[in-house]
């Protein structure tokens, strides 16, 4: 796509431009784990990623000019705005939960669930696609793929020769990093849509599972502020331990972080 057709192209943008401080700290902590990169490499070498790709090719719909072309063109616009170096496969899969993911250690790909496409309007969908493209631009996909493999394998499975590291500890470190990386890519999405309220609206839909026209964004923004304004104490401690089990930060926290940055 020619540059003159993409007036908001962020030419040669560095991921550092939108990196959240929590992401920076979590990435530094990951790099401090001895042999972690060896573990990640071994997981991917076991060809679980190849199995994921085969599964998508066999059971999902690969989008393009002749398959949901309006979604594909919006996706191309996102890649052009972020000045991405390549075009990555985009798959549509049937799943009742509205979600999306960027995965792949070699050539990354993006997967969106059909329920997500049905719920979001065009700008909200572009926001989600920009979020996932941000993961690719930030080179998050290797660690994300390793975490996905670990979550699918479960804690009871023992893999040989993984540098002697306990997989539960590796998974916990990757989950902490994953949650922080989401905050960075919400920023990337907002750079594309140029409106933090649109990013917040998309997160509201993901949280509630209803069309944004049926929901009240102002009320959701107040909810996010209320959540963050809790006084330190037992409730905050409970929230900390609850979030440690999740791959994504709570939607209200993500909305609060987006709004805080663009106030």
C-alpha positions as CSV (number, residue, x, y, z in Angstrom):
1,X,0.0,0.0,0.0
2,X,1.5,3.3,-1.1
3,X,2.5,5.8,1.6
4,X,0.4,8.6,0.1
5,X,-2.7,6.4,0.6
6,X,-2.0,6.0,4.3
7,X,-1.9,9.6,5.6
8,X,-1.5,8.4,9.2
9,X,1.3,5.9,8.6
10,X,3.7,5.8,11.6
11,X,6.8,5.4,9.5
12,X,9.5,3.3,11.1
13,X,7.8,3.5,14.5
14,X,9.7,1.8,17.3
15,X,7.8,-0.4,19.8
16,X,9.5,1.7,22.5
17,X,7.2,4.6,21.4
18,X,4.2,2.8,23.0
19,X,5.8,0.4,25.5
20,X,4.1,0.5,28.9
21,X,6.4,0.8,31.9
22,X,4.9,-2.4,33.3
23,X,5.8,-4.2,30.1
24,X,9.3,-2.9,30.2
25,X,9.7,-4.1,33.8
26,X,8.2,-7.5,33.1
27,X,10.4,-8.0,30.1
28,X,13.5,-7.2,32.1
29,X,12.3,-9.7,34.8
30,X,11.8,-12.4,32.1
31,X,15.3,-11.8,30.7
32,X,16.7,-12.3,34.3
33,X,15.3,-15.9,34.5
34,X,18.2,-18.2,33.8
35,X,17.9,-20.3,30.7
36,X,14.3,-19.2,30.1
37,X,15.0,-18.4,26.4
38,X,16.4,-22.0,26.1
39,X,13.2,-23.3,27.5
40,X,11.1,-21.3,25.1
41,X,13.2,-22.4,22.2
42,X,12.8,-26.1,23.2
43,X,9.1,-25.7,23.5
44,X,8.9,-24.4,20.0
45,X,11.4,-27.0,18.7
46,X,9.0,-29.8,19.9
47,X,6.8,-28.6,17.0
48,X,3.8,-27.7,19.0
49,X,3.7,-24.5,17.1
50,X,3.6,-26.4,13.8
51,X,0.7,-28.4,15.2
52,X,-1.1,-25.1,16.0
53,X,-0.6,-23.9,12.5
54,X,-1.9,-27.2,11.0
55,X,-4.9,-27.0,13.2
56,X,-5.8,-23.5,12.1
57,X,-5.3,-24.4,8.5
58,X,-7.5,-27.4,8.9
59,X,-10.4,-26.0,11.0
60,X,-10.4,-22.2,10.5
61,X,-11.1,-19.7,7.7
62,X,-8.1,-17.8,6.3
63,X,-9.2,-14.3,5.4
64,X,-8.2,-12.4,2.3
65,X,-9.5,-10.4,-0.7
66,X,-11.9,-13.3,-1.5
67,X,-12.8,-14.1,2.2
68,X,-14.5,-11.4,4.3
69,X,-12.8,-8.7,2.1
70,X,-14.0,-5.8,4.2
71,X,-12.3,-7.2,7.3
72,X,-9.2,-8.0,5.2
73,X,-9.0,-4.4,3.9
74,X,-9.4,-3.0,7.4
75,X,-6.6,-5.3,8.5
76,X,-4.3,-4.2,5.7
77,X,-5.0,-0.6,6.7
78,X,-3.9,-1.4,10.2
79,X,-0.6,-3.0,9.0
80,X,0.0,0.0,6.8
81,X,-0.6,2.5,9.6
82,X,1.9,0.7,11.9
83,X,4.3,0.5,8.9
84,X,4.6,-3.3,9.4
85,X,7.3,-5.0,7.3
86,X,5.1,-7.9,6.1
87,X,1.5,-9.1,5.7
88,X,0.6,-11.8,8.2
89,X,-2.0,-14.5,7.8
90,X,-5.3,-13.7,9.4
91,X,-7.6,-16.6,10.5
92,X,-11.2,-16.6,11.6
93,X,-12.1,-19.4,14.0
94,X,-15.4,-20.4,15.5
95,X,-15.4,-19.9,19.3
96,X,-18.1,-18.6,21.6
97,X,-15.8,-16.2,23.5
98,X,-14.9,-12.9,21.8
99,X,-11.1,-12.9,21.6
100,X,-8.1,-12.6,19.3
101,X,-4.5,-13.6,19.4
102,X,-1.1,-13.1,17.6
103,X,1.0,-16.2,17.7
104,X,4.0,-17.7,15.9
105,X,7.8,-17.8,16.4
106,X,8.7,-17.8,12.8
107,X,6.2,-15.9,10.6
108,X,3.5,-14.7,13.0
109,X,-0.2,-14.9,12.3
110,X,-3.3,-13.4,13.9
111,X,-6.4,-15.3,14.8
112,X,-9.8,-13.7,15.5
113,X,-12.9,-15.5,16.8
114,X,-16.1,-15.3,14.9
115,X,-18.0,-14.0,17.9
116,X,-15.6,-11.0,18.1
117,X,-16.2,-10.1,14.4
118,X,-20.0,-10.3,15.0
119,X,-19.9,-8.1,18.0
120,X,-17.6,-5.2,17.0
121,X,-18.2,-2.4,14.6
122,X,-15.6,-1.6,11.9
123,X,-13.5,0.8,14.0
124,X,-13.6,-1.5,17.1
125,X,-12.5,-4.4,15.0
126,X,-9.6,-2.4,13.6
127,X,-8.7,-1.5,17.1
128,X,-8.4,-5.2,18.1
129,X,-6.5,-6.0,14.9
130,X,-4.1,-3.1,15.7
131,X,-3.6,-4.5,19.2
132,X,-2.6,-7.9,17.8
133,X,-0.4,-6.2,15.2
134,X,1.3,-4.3,18.0
135,X,2.3,-7.7,19.5
136,X,4.0,-8.6,16.3
137,X,5.7,-5.3,15.9
138,X,6.9,-5.5,19.6
139,X,8.3,-9.1,18.9
140,X,6.0,-10.5,21.6
141,X,4.9,-13.5,19.6
142,X,7.7,-15.9,20.6
143,X,7.0,-15.7,24.3
144,X,3.3,-15.6,23.7
145,X,3.5,-18.8,21.6
146,X,5.5,-20.6,24.3
147,X,3.0,-19.6,26.9
148,X,0.1,-20.8,24.8
149,X,1.9,-24.2,24.4
150,X,2.4,-24.4,28.2
151,X,-1.2,-23.5,28.9
152,X,-2.4,-26.2,26.5
153,X,-0.1,-28.8,27.9
154,X,-1.2,-28.2,31.5
155,X,0.8,-28.3,34.7
156,X,0.8,-32.1,34.9
157,X,2.7,-32.7,31.7
158,X,6.5,-33.1,32.0
159,X,8.6,-32.3,29.0
160,X,12.1,-33.7,28.7
161,X,15.3,-31.6,28.6
162,X,13.8,-28.2,29.3
163,X,17.0,-26.8,30.9
164,X,16.0,-28.1,34.3
165,X,13.6,-25.2,34.9
166,X,10.2,-25.9,36.6
167,X,7.5,-25.3,34.1
168,X,5.1,-23.9,36.6
169,X,7.7,-21.2,37.4
170,X,8.2,-20.5,33.7
171,X,4.5,-20.3,33.1
172,X,4.0,-17.8,36.0
173,X,6.8,-15.6,34.7
174,X,5.3,-15.6,31.2
175,X,1.8,-14.9,32.5
176,X,3.1,-11.8,34.4
177,X,4.8,-10.6,31.2
178,X,1.8,-11.4,29.1
179,X,-0.5,-9.2,31.2
180,X,2.0,-6.3,31.0
181,X,2.4,-6.7,27.2
182,X,-1.3,-6.2,26.8
183,X,-1.0,-2.7,28.2
184,X,1.6,-1.8,25.6
185,X,-0.5,-3.1,22.7
186,X,-3.6,-1.2,23.9
187,X,-1.5,1.9,23.3
188,X,-0.5,0.6,19.9
189,X,-4.2,0.2,19.0
190,X,-4.9,3.7,20.2
191,X,-2.1,5.1,18.0
192,X,-4.0,3.5,15.0
193,X,-7.5,4.5,15.8
194,X,-6.4,7.9,17.3
195,X,-9.1,7.8,19.9
196,X,-8.7,6.3,23.4
197,X,-12.5,6.2,23.7
198,X,-12.7,3.8,20.8
199,X,-10.1,1.6,22.5
200,X,-12.0,1.7,25.7
201,X,-15.2,0.9,23.8
202,X,-13.7,-2.2,22.3
203,X,-12.5,-3.3,25.7
204,X,-16.0,-2.8,27.1
205,X,-17.5,-5.0,24.4
206,X,-14.8,-7.7,25.1
207,X,-15.7,-7.5,28.8
208,X,-19.5,-7.6,28.4
209,X,-20.0,-9.6,25.3
210,X,-22.7,-7.1,24.0
211,X,-22.8,-4.7,21.1
212,X,-21.4,-1.3,22.2
213,X,-24.6,0.4,21.0
214,X,-26.4,-1.5,23.9
215,X,-23.8,-0.5,26.5
216,X,-22.9,2.8,28.2
217,X,-19.3,3.8,27.8
218,X,-19.5,6.6,30.3
219,X,-20.7,4.2,32.9
220,X,-17.9,1.8,32.1
221,X,-15.3,4.5,32.4
222,X,-16.7,5.4,35.8
223,X,-16.5,1.7,36.7
224,X,-12.8,1.7,35.7
225,X,-12.1,4.7,37.9
226,X,-13.9,3.2,40.8
227,X,-11.9,0.0,40.5
228,X,-8.6,1.8,40.5
229,X,-9.6,4.2,43.3
230,X,-9.9,1.4,45.9
231,X,-7.9,2.1,49.0
232,X,-4.9,-0.2,49.7
233,X,-5.9,-3.1,51.9
234,X,-7.2,-6.6,51.8
235,X,-9.3,-6.1,48.6
236,X,-6.2,-4.9,46.7
237,X,-4.3,-8.0,47.9
238,X,-7.1,-10.3,46.7
239,X,-7.2,-8.5,43.4
240,X,-3.4,-9.0,43.0
241,X,-3.6,-12.8,43.6
242,X,-6.6,-13.1,41.4
243,X,-4.9,-11.3,38.5
244,X,-1.8,-13.6,38.8
245,X,-3.9,-16.5,37.5
246,X,-4.9,-14.6,34.3
247,X,-3.3,-14.2,31.0
248,X,-4.9,-10.7,30.4
249,X,-5.2,-7.8,32.8
250,X,-8.7,-7.0,33.9
251,X,-10.5,-5.0,31.2
252,X,-11.3,-2.1,33.6
253,X,-7.6,-1.8,34.5
254,X,-6.7,-1.7,30.8
255,X,-9.3,1.0,30.2
256,X,-8.0,3.0,33.1
257,X,-4.4,2.8,31.8
258,X,-5.5,3.9,28.3
259,X,-7.5,6.9,29.6
260,X,-4.7,7.8,32.0
261,X,-2.2,8.1,29.2
262,X,-4.3,10.2,26.9
263,X,-5.8,12.6,29.5
